[in-house]
Amino acid sequence: MSAILEVVNLRKYFETPRGLLHAVDDVSFAIERGKTLGVVGESGCGKSTLGRTVIHLQEPTSGTIVFEGRDISRVDEHQLKDLREDMQMIFQDPFSSLNPRMSVGQLIAEPLLIYRKHRTERELARHVAQLMDTVGLARRLANSYPHELDGGRRQRIGVARALALEPKFIVCDEPVSALDVSIQAQIINLMQDLQEAMNLTYMFITHDMSVVRHVSDDIMVMYLGSMVEFADSEEMFNIRLHPYTQALLAAVPIPVIGAKKERSLLKGEITSPVGLGDGCRFAKRCPYAGDQCFRETPRLDELRPHHFVACHRAREINRLSLDKRLELRLERLNFS
Ligand SMILES: Nc1ncnc2c1ncn2[C@@H]1O[C@H](COP(=O)(O)OP(=O)(O)OP(=O)(O)O)[C@@H](O)[C@H]1O
């Protein structure tokens, strides 16, 4: 299978009063058509910036983005307009991303009008009605306003707007985080049904580990702008090689969407991605960090097939924890 999107050495830096902020720093990955890449990490690790940069809502500082075999690393205004038809975004908070003065029908019609998808108003109205059906919004809601609807219906408007131009790739930025737990599964199911029906490719950004497990084919773990681990979802939930991922996922005992997770093994604060020197960015919080971790930036290594990790001590730690697991199993054996 070939990748619909390939990203190589992508960087997005911001000038800030405190110095250059490395929001996304040298990130490379690929996504196959029809699949979902889950992107996880704590708040501020660069997930949204990565998603926004990949689809040119923000211009990359450097790096290569190849979409359907075309190099789209740099685009002019005209190319950007074309790109918008193929690459879309669903936002976390549908309320703040929707113009409160526009009705549901108008909100869904807007992208169609901008892209002049219809010759007549009748055609346009028919298309809006079809989109409402597709996302499960009753047609009678066409004249309602966002504030009159619950969070789930508002997010259905966000999904309809993203789908209007029939994109191939959608960045879903925490699309269910602002919703009640009972509604989250409905929206996720809708998005999965649409993915299957339209062969959509998703980049699914979330800090919710139970959600990411449910939706992802592959998972990327980010820490302070860098990718620290990458593997397919099943492999990642079986074996975590990076101490950061181990701590992050240890807080998810139950694979239920929206399940509350109270236990976190992560100590200390995420530091700021400003003025970063050499060394592992996680070293200050890492229980295994040694001298080398503070001196040298770890490279991403393929430690197991299709399972990449950037950690100097990953081999050692994981051998240790495998030994520990074996020890525990032996202890539990009862021969009497
Ligand atoms: N336009 C900007 N100008 C300056 N700094 C920015 C800008 N956008 C993001 N940042 C900074 O870049 C870093 C990454 O932010 P980003 O929003 O991508 O992280 P995130 O993982 O998506 O976090 P969250 O889940 O809280 O949205 C943060 O330190 C943030 O403050």
The ligand as a Tripos MOL2 file, in Angstrom:
@<TRIPOS>MOLECULE
LIG
   31    33     1     0     0
SMALL
NO_CHARGES

@<TRIPOS>ATOM
      1 N1          1.2120   30.9400   16.9120 N.pl3     1 LIG1
      2 C1          2.0410   30.6010   17.8830 C.ar      1 LIG1
      3 N2          2.9910   31.4700   18.3160 N.ar      1 LIG1
      4 C2          3.8500   31.1170   19.3030 C.ar      1 LIG1
      5 N3          3.8380   29.9310   19.9320 N.ar      1 LIG1
      6 C3          2.9050   29.0190   19.5450 C.ar      1 LIG1
      7 C4          1.9600   29.3080   18.5100 C.ar      1 LIG1
      8 N4          1.1650   28.2160   18.3470 N.ar      1 LIG1
      9 C5          1.5930   27.2890   19.2390 C.ar      1 LIG1
     10 N5          2.6310   27.7690   19.9550 N.ar      1 LIG1
     11 C6          3.3830   27.0520   20.9980 C.3       1 LIG1
     12 O1          3.8340   25.8460   20.3970 O.3       1 LIG1
     13 C7          3.8280   24.7800   21.3480 C.3       1 LIG1
     14 C8          2.9760   23.6680   20.8100 C.3       1 LIG1
     15 O2          1.6130   24.0760   20.8220 O.3       1 LIG1
     16 P1          0.4260   23.1690   20.2510 P.3       1 LIG1
     17 O3         -0.8580   23.9050   20.4210 O.co2     1 LIG1
     18 O4          0.7950   22.6980   18.9050 O.co2     1 LIG1
     19 O5          0.4810   21.9330   21.2600 O.3       1 LIG1
     20 P2         -0.6210   20.8160   21.5230 P.3       1 LIG1
     21 O6          0.1420   19.5670   21.8290 O.co2     1 LIG1
     22 O7         -1.5970   20.7830   20.4200 O.co2     1 LIG1
     23 O8         -1.2910   21.3390   22.8440 O.3       1 LIG1
     24 P3         -2.8470   21.4860   23.1990 P.3       1 LIG1
     25 O9         -3.3480   20.0860   23.3410 O.co2     1 LIG1
     26 O10        -2.8340   22.2450   24.4920 O.co2     1 LIG1
     27 O11        -3.4440   22.2540   22.0540 O.co2     1 LIG1
     28 C9          3.3180   25.3880   22.6470 C.3       1 LIG1
     29 O12         4.4280   25.7190   23.4500 O.3       1 LIG1
     30 C10         2.5550   26.6160   22.1900 C.3       1 LIG1
     31 O13         2.5500   27.6060   23.1970 O.3       1 LIG1
@<TRIPOS>BOND
     1     1     2 1
     2     2     3 ar
     3     2     7 ar
     4     3     4 ar
     5     4     5 ar
     6     5     6 ar
     7     6     7 ar
     8     6    10 ar
     9     7     8 ar
    10     8     9 ar
    11     9    10 ar
    12    10    11 1
    13    11    12 1
    14    11    30 1
    15    12    13 1
    16    13    14 1
    17    13    28 1
    18    14    15 1
    19    15    16 1
    20    16    17 2
    21    16    18 1
    22    16    19 1
    23    19    20 1
    24    20    21 2
    25    20    22 1
    26    20    23 1
    27    23    24 1
    28    24    25 2
    29    24    26 1
    30    24    27 1
    31    28    29 1
    32    28    30 1
    33    30    31 1
@<TRIPOS>SUBSTRUCTURE
     1 LIG1         1 GROUP 0 **** ****
